[in-house]
Amino acid sequence: MNKQDYKKKWRKEKRQKLIQQFGGKCQYHNCNSTEQLEFAHINKTKLHGAGRGQDERLKDIKDNPSCYTLFCRKHHREFDKNAKQ
């Protein structure tokens, strides 16, 4: 396995572990979807903007779990839209 493949595998495993730690399903009221799960900021951290899946983002989620929640893609977009209003 080359370095790039190893890094990709590591990120996927780390992300899956974090998803399980967050309950493994969308945390939006009565949703419970297990598809297209994304971490959403509920409180600001030092990281901003896009970067889902990057090493820095995974570390930030691990280090600051109270600043994130787990949503399916639909509810993450809805949450972000409502937060901007």
VMD Tcl script that draws the C-alpha trace (Angstrom):
set ca {
  {0.00 0.00 0.00}
  {1.45 3.36 -0.98}
  {1.39 6.43 1.27}
  {-1.59 8.03 -0.50}
  {-3.70 4.86 -0.21}
  {-2.72 4.50 3.44}
  {-3.75 8.10 4.19}
  {-7.09 7.62 2.42}
  {-7.76 4.43 4.38}
  {-6.77 6.13 7.66}
  {-9.14 9.08 7.01}
  {-12.02 6.76 6.18}
  {-11.48 4.67 9.32}
  {-11.09 7.76 11.53}
  {-14.25 9.32 10.06}
  {-16.25 6.13 10.61}
  {-15.05 5.92 14.20}
  {-16.13 9.52 14.83}
  {-19.51 8.89 13.20}
  {-20.07 5.99 15.59}
  {-19.03 8.13 18.55}
  {-21.68 10.67 17.49}
  {-24.38 7.99 17.40}
  {-24.07 6.79 13.80}
  {-27.20 8.59 12.57}
  {-28.55 12.04 11.81}
  {-29.19 13.93 15.03}
  {-31.92 16.12 13.53}
  {-35.24 15.69 15.33}
  {-36.91 12.40 14.23}
  {-34.63 11.87 11.21}
  {-32.31 8.98 12.21}
  {-30.88 8.66 8.68}
  {-27.60 6.79 8.37}
  {-26.96 7.96 4.78}
  {-24.77 10.86 3.62}
  {-23.74 11.83 7.16}
  {-21.80 15.05 7.69}
  {-20.36 16.82 10.70}
  {-21.86 20.26 11.26}
  {-20.48 23.05 13.42}
  {-22.87 24.03 16.18}
  {-20.23 26.17 17.91}
  {-17.25 27.85 16.28}
  {-13.76 26.42 16.51}
  {-10.48 27.64 15.07}
  {-11.30 25.87 11.77}
  {-13.55 27.61 9.26}
  {-15.10 26.76 5.91}
  {-14.91 23.67 3.77}
  {-12.55 20.84 4.48}
  {-14.71 17.91 5.42}
  {-12.60 14.79 5.49}
  {-9.28 16.57 5.79}
  {-6.94 15.58 8.58}
  {-7.29 18.94 10.32}
  {-11.09 18.72 10.33}
  {-11.10 15.20 11.76}
  {-8.69 16.28 14.50}
  {-10.87 19.30 15.27}
  {-13.97 17.11 15.57}
  {-12.08 14.72 17.86}
  {-10.68 17.55 20.00}
  {-13.91 19.60 20.14}
  {-16.84 17.15 20.00}
  {-19.20 19.58 21.76}
  {-18.78 22.00 18.84}
  {-20.14 19.53 16.28}
  {-23.19 17.43 15.61}
  {-23.94 14.79 12.98}
  {-26.55 15.49 10.31}
  {-27.54 13.88 7.05}
  {-26.70 16.09 4.06}
  {-30.29 17.41 3.78}
  {-30.47 18.53 7.40}
  {-26.93 19.90 7.39}
  {-27.89 22.22 4.50}
  {-31.12 23.18 6.26}
  {-29.24 23.88 9.51}
  {-26.63 26.05 7.73}
  {-29.33 27.93 5.81}
  {-31.25 28.71 9.02}
  {-28.06 29.71 10.85}
  {-27.33 32.37 8.21}
  {-30.76 33.97 8.55}
}
mol new
graphics top color blue
foreach p $ca { graphics top sphere $p radius 0.5 }
foreach p [lrange $ca 0 end-1] q [lrange $ca 1 end] { graphics top cylinder $p $q radius 0.2 }
display resetview
